[in-house]
Structures are given as structure tokens and as C-alpha cells.
């Protein structure tokens, strides 16, 4: 059975730097898989800068010309995040591709103000390229990592990853991370509460998570998707995801912006941020608010989740 196209309209915001231009070949790669149209967007601060913005886009389009990809150019003035979101709505875009400008603070890491606003407010998935990445993608996506957990966010991410895999003949690597009991106690603020800890809790949680992953892999195989998966115990969810992606040489990570993971159901907002900053490959972020509106068939919808 032929897979439906995942994306049809892709918006690529460019800030005028050569580093940001690396988003263009990544957008072309996604466009080829879906026969999508790419719109390169340059947001300028004033009307007097529009001509320079157009000249910049003309140069980028020539440099990254691809005869098999349809490309449009758009220049807007004003606030960058607002202009990007307005164009997404006007074009009916279903994917935004952009490079992040991650930086470290004393207490937390951020994606960069514009990227962060787009992830939070865009109704469409956002493909984020790690800061410092200047490597053009390979000709096709070979392997996709999907963190899974049995939640709606994880199901939506898996559905999109499955369609991408079927379009490009890629394989899926599923990963479920279970946090060990002490980490869960600390995160749940139960350190001072009396609580009997069963020493077999972690093992039982990992066994249940592996059963969930195995069920997903089995359903994907029936649908003709090459997939494998594993469950593991790790105190740092983000480090486990990044390490697993590197070990399996994944070309892409697909995950929900606010998913949960493992039997402990550890909240993942900051985890997504950490994965984007640390991963050696792009991360396709699916905004959790889109779950209620999305009608996507996913192998996770009928698979048995791990016990709570």
C-alpha cells in the first residue's frame, strides 16, 4: 500500500547567515520524499530592507538549486516569529525547517528565542537543526529514531515517523526510556514521604516497556516497515535518546514536544530542548497541542502500553 505524503508545504525561515542556510538542503530532502513545495522566507526589520532580502533569497535559491524541488521565495518585514507564523498560516504549511541558535545559561538551555516561539506556537511540526551543524544531509533518510511511551504525543510522533519511513524506505528505531525509582522519587518530590521501594520495580518496568516496544515493532512489520526497538533504564532521558540515536547512526529523531516516557511518566519539555542541543542529527518536533486535532492512524493506538 502506498503511503500518503507527509508534507505538502514546507517553510524555511532564513536569518541572513550562512549557518542558517544549511536548513535549505534539509528542507529539500523532506520535500523530495513528499513531493512538497519549499518556501524560503527572509524576515527583514524595515521596508527599506525588502530589496536586500529578496536579493539574499535569490542567491540562496541559486546556490541550492534543485531541479526536482519546487521553491518559492517570500520576504516579510517585522517581528520574525510573527512573520513566520503568519506565512505558515497563509501557505497552509505543514512543516517548518530551521536551524536553532542554542546557547547555555546558568540554569537551563534554550533553543533560541525565535525557534522557541515557533515550536510553542506553530500548528505544524518543526524540524530543528542542531546549533553548529553545517553538514548537508545525505541523499535520503536511512534511519529514524522515535522515543515511544504509549501517550498521544508519542503515538502522533510515531505515526508521522512511520509515514516518513514508508515514503523514503527508511527504517525505524524505537526507544522507550524508563527512569529508575530514585530519580522518579526525586522528581515527584517524594523524598521525605514514607515509601517502600520494591527492588524489582525497575526490572518490572523495563520488562513492561520492552513488551510495549516489541508490540509496536510487530505491528510496524505487518505494515511493511522495517523496525527494531529497545527499552532501557536511564536517569537522563535526553542523554539516553541522544546516545541511542548516535549508536544506531540515525539520520533523524522524531518526538513530541511534551511527551512522557517510561512507567514513571517523566515530563519531557526540557528533554526535547536538551535533545535538540545535543543530538548529532536533526530533530522533528511535534507540538503536543496538535494531538487533539490530528487524526492520524498510529501503530501505538492499539498496542498495549506498559503497566502504570
N, C-alpha and C positions, 0 to 999 in steps of 0.2 A: 504494500500500500504506500502510495506516495505521500510524503509529509507536506503539511501546509507550510507556506512561507512564514517564518517567524516575524520578520520585519519588512516593512514596505517603504518607510520614510525615515531616514537617518539624519540627524542634525549634528554637525561637528563645530562647536564653538572654538575659535582661534583667537589668541590674545596678541598676535603680532610677533611672538618669539619663535625661533626655530625649534625650540624644545617642544612647544605645543603642537607643531606641525606633524609630529610623529603620530598624532591621532588620525591623520588622513589615511595612511595605508591600512591602519587597523579598521577604519570605517569601510574602506574598500573591500577588505576581506569579509566583513559581515554582509556587505551589500551583494557580493558575488553569490554567497550562499542562499540569499533570499530574493535575488533579482530586485534589490531595493534601489531607491534613488537617494543620493547623498547631497545634502545641502551644507556647504561651507559657510559659516557665519562669522563675521567680524563686527564686533560692537565697538563703536568709537564714542568718545565723550562729547563731541560737538559736531554740529552740522558741517562746519568747515573742514572736518577731517574725513568726510564721507568719500571724497575722491581718492584720498590716500588709502582708505580702507578697501576700496574697490580695486585699486592697483595692487595692493598686497594680495588679495584673493586671486586676482588674475595670475599673479606669479606662482602662487601655491598650486593652483589648478594646472598650470603648465608643468610644474616640476613633478607633480604626482599624477600626471595624466594617465588614465587607464581606459582604453577603448571599450572595455566590457562593463564599465560602471557609468551610470548616468549621474552627472554632477550639476548642481545649481549653485549659484552664488548669491549671498544676501548680506547687505550692510545695514546695520541699525545703529541708532545713536541713543545714548542714555545709560541707565544702570545696566550692567552686564547681565546679572542674574534675571532681572525682569525681562530684558530683551530676549534672552534665550528662551525663557518660559513662554513668552508671547509667540515666538516663532514656532515653538513646538506645537502650540495650540493651533496656530494658523495653518501650518502644513499638515496637521494630523499626524505628526511624527510619532513613531513607536519605539525609538531608541535615540539616546544622546551618547555621543562618544567624546570624551575629553580627558586631557592629561591633568593630573592633580598637581598641586603645589604644596605637598605635605611639609610640615615643619613641626619641631618638637617644642613643647612648652615645659614648664616646671611640673605640671600635674597631669597633662593629657596631650595627646597628639591630635591634630586636626587635618582634614583633607585639603584645606584651603577654603577661604570664605565663599567664593563663587561655587566651587564644586559641592561644598557642603549644602548650600542653599538649593542647588539643583537636585541633589539626592533627596533632600527633605520635601521639596515641593513639586518636583516633576511627576506627572501621572504616568510616565513611561520609565522603563528600565534605563539605567545609566551604566555605560561601560567606562570604567575608570582605569587609566593607565598609571602605573606606579610612578612617583616622583623620581626623576633621574633616569627613567627608561628612555633610551634613544635608539632602541633596536627595532627595526622593522619586522613585522610578523612573517612567519613562514607562509608559503603559498596556500596552506589550508590549516584548519584546526584539527589536530590529531587526537588530543585527549582533553577531556573536560572534568574538573573536579567539582562535585556537588556535596556540600555538607547537608546531611538529612537528619530529621528528628521527628517526623510524624505530625508536625504542625502545619497549618495552612500556608505559612510563609515558605517552609521547606518544600511543600508539595508544589507550590507555584514555581519555585526555582527549578525543581526537578522537571516539571513539565516543559519549561522553556528550554532547559538544557537538553532534554530528550529530543525536542524538535530540531534544535541546532545540530545534534549528533546525527540525526537521520538525514538532514539536508546535506551535511558535509561528510558523511561516512566516518564520523569521529567516534571514539569510544568514551564511555563514562566511567569515572572513578568515584564511587560513593563513599562517604566518610561520616560516621557518627561518633562524636566525641562524648564520653561520659566523664564528668568531673568526679574525683574521689571524694569520699564522705567528708573529710576535714575541710576541704575547700568549700563544699556546699554549706557546711555548718557556719563557716565564717561569713560567706556571702549572704546567708539568711539571717545573720545576726543572732544566732542561737548559741554563741559560745558560752554564755552564762546560764543557759537554761539546762536543766537536768535532762539528759537524753542518752539512752542506752544505745551504743553503736554495735551493730552486728558485724563481726569481722568478715562475714561472707557477703555483705551488701554490695561492695564494689564488684566482686566476681559475678554475682547475680545480675547486676545492672549491665555489665559488659556482655553477658550471655544473652540477655533480652535484647540489647541493642544490635548484637550480631544477627540474631534471628530476624529482626526488622530489616536490616540491610540485605540479608540473604533473600527475603521475600521480595524486596524491590528488584534485586538483580534477576530473580527468576521471572518476574513479570516483564521486565525490560527485554529479556532474552526472547520471550514469546513474541514480542512485537518487533523482533529483528534488530534490536540494539545491542551492540557489544558492550557489556558492562561487567565490572567487578567491584567489590566493596569490602570494607572492613570497619570494625568498631574498635575503639581503643580508649583507654583511660588516660587522661592528661589533666593536669591542673590548669594549664593555659590553653584555652580553646583556640585562640588565634595562632599561637605557635604551632599547635598540632595541625591546623589547616595548612599553614604555610609550608611546614616541613613535609607534609604528605604530598602537597602539590609538587614540591621540588623533587621528592623521591620518585614520583611517577612521571616526571617531566611533562606536567600538564601545561597546555597552552592557554587555558582559561579556567577561572573559578567563577561559578555561578552561585550566588547566595542571596538570601533575603536580608534587607537592611536591619530588621529587628526580628530575627529568628530566635529560636530557643534550641538548646542542644542537650542531648543526654537525658537520663532519667531525672537528674536534678533540675532540668529545665532552666539552665543558666541564661540570663538575658543577654542578648547579643547586640546592642547598638554600638558600643565602643569596640567590640570584637571586629565588626566589619571595618571600622576605621583602621584598626591595627593590621588587619589582613591586607587592606589596600596599600598601606605604607610599607609593609614588609615583604609582600609576595614578589616573586620574580616574573609574574605574568599578569595580564590584565584581569580585573575583577568586574563581572557583570552584576550590578546591584539591583535587586528587585525590591521596590519600595513596599513595605508591608501593607500600607493603606490600600494598595491596589488589589489585595486579595479578595475583598468583598465584592469588587466589581468584575473581577476576572472570571470567565467561565472557561476554564482550561481543564481538560481531562489529564489526570496525572496518575502514574502507577502508584503513587503514595496514597491516593484517596481510598483505595480498598485494601491496601496492605495492612497487616496487623502491627500497630505501633508497640514499642517496648512497654512493659508494665510500669505504672507510676509507683 
